Amino acid sequence: MEIFHKPEELKEYSRKMKKAGKTIGLVPTMGALHEGHLTLMRAAREKCDIVIASVFVNPVQFGPNEDFDAYPRRFEEDCKKLETVPVDAVFHPEPKDMYPDGFCTYVNVDGDITKKLCGARRPGHFRGVATVVTKLMNLSRADEAFFGQKDAQQVVVVNRFVSDLNIPVHINMVPIVREPEGLARSSRNAYMSADEKQRALVLSRSLRKAKEAYDNGEHDAEKIKKITREVLDAEPKAKIDYVDLYSFPALEPVDSVDERSILAIAVYIGKTRLIDNVIFGGADK
């Protein structure tokens, strides 16, 4: 497994791989890797000749009051996990190399898809995501890129700018990976105490309850959201940020779940903000 720190190094490696006729899969991450990330790597491994993972805590996608400084950084531990996949190359740059002095070009995705869910709560977040992912795609010359369903709005945004800007990369959304008891795998789970992790199980429990109602014939969007909220409200340590239901992937409002739709939630457990979702009306792919 090769490790690159400079953009020019990754660019040259990718050039050589493409010249050799290899297909390249890209998995962008911010590190603190868990089984969810490794599932993305394995999906890339199955589909591509070369797998490149990025480990980069991207400063431009964090707001002024968010957890950039506290975000877990465990690069040596991450590399040991990546070797088990195995991944062919890891890109671990410094912010000053990705955003050198004078940097002033950003990818900004306008439209309703970035003005709801996490986009509404985290101004500038998706500008930072779109900018760094565009840079990573250009540097890696990826044919395929892999993202997790837990960040479903991010997948929608990435698909949008890839299409709009004619970037020749196919986007793959990989289903959510959960702990045995149901908690969605997330690097931010490390922020929680054992008690908070137990209380956080209310997120997946609320989604299961909503999915059961849908499977039993309840398609009214407001009633499905109400069922979800009632489960969340029963946990005293849970503070709801949002419970929303939209068509997927268009992310348009729906009154009745008669097409593929996503029920997405964001909830604070203590100081930790967690997101989760479930997709109705089709396979999670």
N, C-alpha and C positions, 0 to 999 in steps of 0.2 A: 504494500500500500504506500503510495507516494503522498507526501504532504507538501503543499504549496502555500506560501504566505503572500507572495506578490502577484498581482493581477497578470503581469507579463508572463510569469511562470505557468500559470494555468492556461493562458492564451496559447502559448507555444506547445504545451502538452496536448491540448485539444486539437490544434492544427495537425500535429503528427498522427493522432488517432484517426482523424477524418481522412487524412491522406492514405492511411492504411486501410481505409474502407470500413472502419468500425462505426457502429451506432452508439450514441452516447445518451445515457440517462442522467438527469440532474435531480438531486433531492436537496432543496434549500432548507437549512435548519438554523436555529440559533443556539444549538448545543444543548447541554444538560439532557443528553439523549436517553430515551426510554423505549419500551417495546413498540410503542406507536411509531416512532421514527424508524426503528429497525424494520418494521413491516413495510414501510415505504421503500427502504433500501432493497428489501427482498423482492418487492414488486418490480423495481427497476432492474434488479439482477436477472429476473426471469425474462424480461422483455428486451434488454439491451446488452451489447457486447461489453461496454465500459460503463461503470457507475461512478459518478462524481458526486460527493456530498460536500455541501458548504457548511461550515460551523462559524457563524458570524452573528454576534449580537448587534443588530443593525440600529444605530442610534437614531436614524431619521424617522423611524416608525414609532418612536416613543414620544409621548407628550411630556410637558414640563413637570407634571405631578405624577408621572408613572414610574415604573420600577426598573429603569435602565441600569442604575448603579447596583441595585440589589439582585438583578437577574443572575441566576446561577451560571457560573463558568467553570467547567470541569474538562478541559480539553484532553488531558492525558487519559482520563477515564473514558471519555467519548471515543478516543482512537482505539482503545482496547475493544470496545463494543463494535466499532465499525469493521475491525479486522475479522470479526466472527461472521460477517455476512457472506463473503467479504466485499468491501468497497475497494475500487481500484485507486482512487485519488481523493484526497481531502483538501479543501480550500479553506484556509483559516487566516484571513487577512486582518490587518489593523485598520481601524476606521480612517486613519490619515491616508492610507493607500487607496481606499475605496472612495473617499471624499477629500481629495487633496486641496490645498489652498487654491482658491479661485473657483471651486466647484459651484455651479449655479444652474444645473440642468436637472429637472425633475420630471417624472412621468405622473401626470395628474389625471385620474379617471373621474370625469364628471358624470352626472346623471344620478337617477334615483338609487341605483344599486349601491352607491357609497354613502347615501344620506339616511340610512336606516340601520337597525341592529348595531353592531360594533362601530360602524362608520359614523353614526350619529353621536355616539358617546366618546369617540376618540378622534377628534378633529386632526386631520393630517396623517392619520395612521396609514391609510391605504395609499397615499402619495408616497410614503416611505417604503411600503411593501412593493408597490409597482416599480419604483425606481431601482431598488436593489435587485428584484427578480429580473428586470430587464438587463441590468448589468451582468448578472450571473449567467443568464441565457446567452448573452453575447460572448462572454469570456469562455464559457464551456462549449459553445457551439452544439448545444443539446438538441437531440431529435425528440426526446420525450422528457417531460418534467412531472414530478410526482408530489401530490399534496394530500393532506388528510381531510376527511369529511368533517372532523371536529371544527375545522376552520372553513366551513362551507361558503361563507360570504367571500372569504379570500379566494377560494377556487373560482367563484363567479367573476370576481374582479380580474383575476389573472386571465381567465378565458376571454374576457371582454377586451383587455388591451392587447393580448396576443392576436386576436382577430382584427381589431381596429388598426394595429400597426403592421399587420402582415408578417408577424414573426413566425418563422417556420418551425414551431415547436408544438407537439401534441401534448395536451394537458390531461393527466390521469388523476382521478379522485379515488382515494383508497378508503374503505370503510373505517369507522372509528374502532380503535382498540381499547378495550376496557380492562380494569382490574377484575379479579374473579367476582367481587361483590357488585360490580356495575359501574364504578367510578371511571369516567373517561380518563385515559392516560394523558398527562400534561406535565410539562416541566414545572409549572406553578404549583403542582400538588406538593412539592417539597417545602413550600412555605407553611403548610398546615401542620398542626399538632395531630397526634393520633386521634384525639377526640374530635377535632375538626374534620378529619378525613371520614370518620364515621358519620358525622352530620352531613357531610357533602354527598353522601349516597342518596340524599333526597332529590338531587338533580335527575339522576337516571331513573329513580323511582317515579318521579312525576311524569317523565316521558313515557315510561312503560304503561302507566295508568292511562295516559292520553292515547297511546297506540292501541291499547285494549279496547277503549271506547270506540275508536275509529274502526277497528276490526269487527266490532259488534254492531256496526251500522251507523254510528254517530259521525256525521260529516259536517255539521254546523261549526264554522270556524270559531265563533265566540264561545260556544259551549266547550269545545276542545281546549281552548285557552283557559277557560274557567276551571276545568278539571285539573289542569296543570298547576294553576295558581293555588288551588285549594290544598294540593299536596305540599307545595313549597311553603305555604303559609303555616302549615302545621309544624314546621321546624323553626323553633324560636331563634336559632342562630343564623337563619337564612334571610338575607335581604335581597329582594328581587330587583334586578336592574331592568330587565325586560323579559316578556313572554310574548313572542310574535309568531304569526303564521302567514307564510307567503307561498305563492307558486314558486316552483323550482325548475330551472335555474333563473327564471325571469325576475324573481323577487317582487312580484306584483301582489297587491292585496287580494284576498279571496274571502268571499262570504261562506262558500261551501267548498269542502275539500273533494272536488270532483276530478281533479287532475293531479299530477305529481306536485307535491307541496312539501314544505319544510316547516316544522315546528322548532323554533330556535329559542334558547333561553340563555340568560346571563344572570348569575346569582353571586352575591358576596357571601362567603362563609368566613366570618371574622373579617380580616383585611384582605383576604384573597378573592379575587374575581375569577370565577370559573364560567366557562361556556360549554354548552352541549346542545345536541339537536337530534331529531329523528325525522326521517323522510317517509312520507306517506305516498302510496300509489305507484310504487315502482321499486326496483332493486336499487340499493345504495351503491351506485357505481360512478 
